[in-house]
């Protein structure tokens, strides 16, 4: 069925968006963005887009204008403006059908029309599905780790864990993103990264339940590329063993904070399954040699005119 992406304007559409939040995330009313906030933001520089299938709202994306303390050429003139993408959600029965991807493309176009060059958002770095979508497919990058940024959330996906997040940078006017969206993502294998000198800094083991166990420590090799392993199905780990899920949270918190402090940047995501083995997931990090006086991403250096970033 064809998907139509368009702005949500009527009160009925806004109410449908609120119900979508409840259905997608199992959110209680306390954690749902209310109608008055959605309407106010959408009428004042925000972007609120819906995905419709046969007249039914099946997904949405919501964000608003923001600023950033970091400096660089991604901000127009001296004004450090960006678009802060707050929510992207698709009904479970419509996931894996390209709806979320279409919503992000429409969001990119709307933000470009505002003259902005950067979109940021947060996601749980332990969710491999989101990592693949954000880093590998869309071409976002990350070197910002936020501890327990939202405090305790009560929805089904987040309940019981600190809400640590990656804040990703999507340079919508960069050649990297334009090429990724035009040509698609060429999935590099773990072996190819290792041939290029990448080191897996935290290889996990699997217990008799098939659950991944993080190592007690991790390496910090002086090489250009790191591979960082995370659970392939973190929600399954959380369901079977909440204590193990917390161990993964604190293990990767220390690892990513260390990596980013050393100048590494998450630039790709790898999924693999060897014959007879469990599925596994890895971030690919590259050492960017950033300093406080440079743009905060090496990918801010290849910004092009918005009209050329097709």
N, C-alpha and C positions, 0 to 999 in steps of 0.2 A: 504494500500500500504506500502511496506517495505521502511524504511528510512535508507539511507546510510550516515554515518558520516565520513568525511575525510577532510584533510587540503585543504585550498584554495591556489592554487599555480599559476594558469595562470592569465594573465591580464584580460581575459574575465570573469573569476570567480570573480576577485576582483571588476570589474565594476558591475557585478551582485549583489555583496554585497553592493555596494554603492546605487544602486537602491532599494535594500531591506530596507536600512535605511530610505529612503524617504517614502516608502510605509507603513512601520510599525509605524513610529512615526510622519508621516506628517512633516518631517523635511525640513527646507529650506537649501539651499546649505551651508549657514554659519555654520550650526550645524552638517553637515555630516563629518565623518572622511574620509579624502581623500585617494585616491589610494596610493600615495607615502608614507603616514604614515603607512597604513596597510601593504604594502610590506616591508618597512624597519623594522618594528617591528617583522613581521613574520619571517624575515630572521636573526633576531638577538635576539633570545631567547624568542620571543613572541609566542603566540598560537592563530591561526586563523583557526577555523574549520567551515565547512559548513554542513548543513543537506540537503540531496538531495532526492527528491521523483520523480522517473521516469525521472531522469536527470535534474529536475528543482530544483534550489536553493530555499528552503522554510524557512530556518532559519540559523543563524550563532551565534558563540560566539567568542569574541576577547578580548585578554588580553596580558599583557607583564610583564617582570620582574620588581620588585619594591623592595624598602627597607622600613623599618619602624623604627621610633624612639623608639618604645616600645621594651622592652627586655623580653626574655623568652626562654624556651626550644624548642619552635616551630621553631626557626631559627637554621639552621645547623652551628655548631661550633660558631665562634664569628661573622660570617657574617649574618647580619639581613635581609636575602633575603626572599621574598615572591613572589607570583604571584598576580598581580593586574588585576582583571577581569573588563574590561571597558564596554563591551556591550554584551548583549544577546537579540536576537530578533527573532521572528517567525511571518510569515505572518498571518494576522487575520484568514484566512480560514483554517490554519493549527494549530491554537492554541487549547489547551485542548485535544490534541492527543498524548501527551507524547514527542513531539519533543524537547521542551526546556529541559526536564529532561534528555533525551538521550545526548543532547549537553553538559550538565553539567557533566554527567558521563564521557564522552569522554575527556572533559577538565581536570577533576580530574586525569584521567589516564595519560594524556600527562604531567601534572605538576608533578605527582609522578615520572615519568620517568626522570624528571630533578633533582630529589632528594629534592624537596621542600615539605614542610609540611603544608603550609598555603596559602589559597586564600582569598583575600578580594575583596569586591565590594560595591557599594552604590546603594540604592534604596529609593524611597519616602516612608516613614513609614506610610503614610496615604492610600497607595494602598493595600487594604486587600488581593487582589489576589496575589500580589507579596510577601506580608508578609507570607502568608500560604506556598507558594512555597519555599521561602528562609529559613524561620525559622522552620516550621513544617516538610516539606517534605525532604529538603536537610540536615537539622540539623545544619545550621549555627546559630551563637549566636551574640549578639550585646550589647555593652555598650559604643558606640561612636556615638554622635550626631553632625552633621556638619550643621552649619547655612548657608543658601544661597550659597552653595559651588560652584555652577556653574554660579552664577549670573542669569541674565535674559536669559531664553531660549525661542525660538520662535516656537517650535513645538506644535502640538495640545494638547498634554497631559500636558505640563508644562506652557504654556503661561499664564501670569497674576498672578503668585504666586512666592514667594521666593523659591528657589530650595534647601530647607532643605532636608537632607538625613541621613539615617542610614548608617554607614559603618559596614558591617557584617564581622565576622571572620569565615571562614570555615576551620576547622582543619581536613584536609583530611586524616591524619594518626591517628586520634583519634578513640578510641573504640566507642564513641558516634556516630560519622558519619558512621563508618563501620557498626555498628548495624542498624542504621536508614536506610541505603541504602539496607542492606541485608534483613531485616525483614519488612521494610515499617514503616510508621508512624501510631502509634495507636492513634487515635483522642480522646483526653481527653475532657470531657465536662466541661463547666463552673461550673456545680454543683460539679464535682469531685474536682476541684481546691478549691472551697469554703469549701468543707468538710475537705480539708487539711489545712484550715485556711487562704486561700487567701481572700483578700479584694478588691472589685471593687472600685478603688479610684476616678473614675470620671464618675459615671453613667449619661448617657445622657437622654434627653426626646425627644419626637417626636412631630413636629408641625402638623397642619392640612394638610400639603402637604405630610406628611410621611417622612420628612427630619429630621435627628438627630441634636439636639441642644446641644452643649457642656455646661457643668456647668460653672458657673462663677469662681469657685474655685475647688480645688481638695484636697483630703486627703493625708497625709503622715504617715500612720500607721506604728508602729514598729512591723512588722510581717515579716515572711519569704517570703511570696508570695504576689505580687500585681497583679491585673488584670487591664489593661488599655484599655478602649473602644475607638475605632475609627469608622468612618463611614464604613458601609459595601460596599457601592458603592460611593467612593469619587468623581469620575468623574461625576456622576449624581448630586451630591451636587453642584459641581462646575458649571455644566451646568445650573441648575435652580437658583442658588443663589451664585454668586461669592463672595459676602461679607461674607456669612456663611462659605464658603470654607476657606477664609482667617482667620476667627475666629477659625476654627479647626486647621489651621496651627500654629497660635500663642499659642493656648491653649496647644496643644501637644508638641510644642517646649519647653515651660516652664516645662511641666510635665516630659518629658523624660530627660531633662537636670538635673532636680532635682533628679530623680530616679537614674540616672547613677552616679551623684555626691555622693549619699548615698550608693553606692556599689551594686546597683541592675543590673541585667543582663537579657536581653530578651532571653528566651530559648524555648518558644513555642507560638503557635497561635491557637485560638479557634474560630470556627464559629458555630452559632446556630440560630435556628428559632423556637420559641415556637408556638404552635397552635394558629392561628389567629393573631399572632404578626409579626412585621417586622424582617427581617434577621439582625443579629448583629455580630460584630467581636471584639475580645479582644486579646491583647498581654498578655502572662503570663511572669512575671518577678520574678526572684529569687534573694534574697540577697546573694551575693557571698563573702562579707567581704574581698575585695581586698585591698592591700596596694601598695604603689609605688615600693616596693622591690620585689613583687611577679610577676609571669607571669600574663599578663593582663586578662587571662581568666582561670577560674577553669578547663576548658576543655583542657587547654594546659598541665595539669598535668597527663593526661592519655594517652599521646602520646606513640605509639608503633612503633616497627620497620616497615618500609614501606612494607616489604615483608609479614608482619603479618596482615596488615590493609586491608584485602580483604572484 
